[in-house]
Every structure is written in structure tokens, then in C-alpha cells.
Amino acid sequence: MGKVALSGRDLRTLQLIELEMLVEVDRICRKHKIHYSLDGGTMLGAVRHKGFIPWDDDADVVFTRHEYAKFYRACKKDLDTERFFLQEHRTDPNYRWGYAKLRRRGTEFIRVNQEHMKYKTGVCIDIFADDNVPDHPVLRRMHHGIHFCIRKLLYAELGRKAAETKLLRLWYEILYRLIPADCVFWFRNRIAAMANRRRTQLVCHTTYQNPRPACRYGFPSACFGHYIQMEFEGMMFSVLAGYDRYLKLCYGDYMQPPPPEKRVGPGEASCIRLIDMTLEEIQERYRRENLKMACIDEQTAGS
């Protein structure tokens, strides 16, 4: 397959599809009183742009592991499955990333070099579940190293085709053949369960590399103690109350946009199929759902 160019109009359409999924996450979390936050560039977009970073082509949300477990259960009952699919290893056995995705049915967006991957595809947002990180310096380094290995094992199916050198592709081929993904996820879950037995100073996206040395081992768990509402594309979404500390660890001087040459556009794709929608349609659905929940809350309070 060749590369498909994503025009400026297509980029905005992609963002709107992702926004539709953010609204669905927010709807479920509001209904079930689940704490979540916009994450990464999406949080930065809310703070700096009150919406998507103009050149950004993805969206992220983050939960603590406990809150994600509640979200997973809630999706079994309340996710709009005609439009969306919550993807992780339990719902798609061929899926090999260590974090979940919410995908939009009826769309396609396949990254270059991922055409051979067997999992379900489509436009998605990334959903991270943060786990505790051991406080002891030695255990913290061991924890970091173990999850580096887990990431590489999960990457093996992609790496055996996409790695830069023939030797690396061979190495990933061996890992892919020798170690089943089920075993990797079982081990990952055991490590997470052990780490989450007690509150620790740091939490992290254990199967996703943190972006800067300042947050190499994770983020302060205190950042996840409180949440606020923040405007994003004309709607209100949940964000960590400690977003300033969080974003400084992620990006440094985050309010200063990067120079034009570093404003990286959409990643390369080999297949794209989008659904046209408007911001006004999404905002109206958001308004209706929140009005409906407000009425239910009033009735519950009055009974």
C-alpha cells in the first residue's frame, strides 16, 4: 500500500471524529461518576488553545487504574456500540498495545507499516490507565526496566516488519514467535496489581514511554487527586487540577508553541476513510446528553 496524504480539511475531520469519541467518554464518566482527564497534547490543547492543537492528529485521555476498571465495566452496559468500540486485549485478542483505544466504527485510519497488524482498525483515541510506581529507588528502576521489556514484547509484531535494520526485524520475529501476547499481558497485569497495593509518590503510563527525562519514571500521584472542568472545542471536559505541574513535566514551557518547523502534522497513513460531521452536531449531542443527565439527577435528588 502507498501513502495517503491527509489534507488540512481531512485533519479537521479527523479531529472532529476524535472529539465525538471524547464526548462519549465524558458522557459515560459523568453518568457513572468516574474520574478521568484529558491527557498529553489534548490536555495541552485545552489549556493553550481551548481545543485541539491545530496540527495535532490524535487525542488522549487518562484514568488511574481503579477508575479505568470502572470505565471498562460501564462501557459494557452504556457504550454506544453502534458507533464505538472499546479496544484492548480483552475485547480484541489481536490487539497488542498496552493501553486501550476507543475506535469509531465505519472509519479507517491505518498507519504506514501497520497494514499487516491483525487487530481492528479505525480512527481512535488513546485511553491510558496509570499504575503506581515503587518508591524505593532500586525497585523504581527495576519497574521501569521491566516495562521497557514489556513494551518491546508487545511491539514485536510490528517491529518484525517495521524495525530499521534486518537484525532488529529478526530479533522481533523471534520474540513474536516465542512469547505469546497473552503471557505478556498476564505478566503486565501481575506487575500492575503488585504496584497498586499501596499509594506511591509516582504513577505512570507503564506501557507507554514518558516523553521527557523529568517524568522518566512517572508523574506525581498528587496530580490525580482532584479534577476540574476545562473548555475544549466549546464544551467542558475533565482535566487534572494539577495540570500546570503535569504539563511542565511533559513539555517544559508548555505555553510557548514550538517553532513552525517543529509543528509536526499528521502521521503517515496508508488507508484513510473518514465520516463527515460538524462541530455543531457534536456540541448539540453533548448539550442534549448533559441536559438529560441533569434531569435524571434532579429527579433522583427529589425522590
Buried (B, 14 or more C-beta within 10 A) or exposed (E): EEEBEBEEEBBEBBBBBBBBBBBBBBBBBBBBEBBBBBBBBBBBBBBBBEBBBBBBBBBBBBBBBBBBEBBBEBBEEEBEEEBBBBBBBEBBEEBBBBBBBBBBBEBBBBBBBBEEBEBBBBBBBBBBBBBBBBEEEEEBEEBBEBBEEBBBBBBBBBBBBBBEEEEEBEBBBEBBEEBEBEEBBEBBEEBBEEBBEEEBBBBBBBBBEBEEEEBBBBBBBBBBEEBEEBEBBEBBBBBBBBBEBBBBBBBEEBEEBEEEEEEEEBEEBBBBEBBEBEBEEBBEBBEEBBEEEEEEEEEEEEE
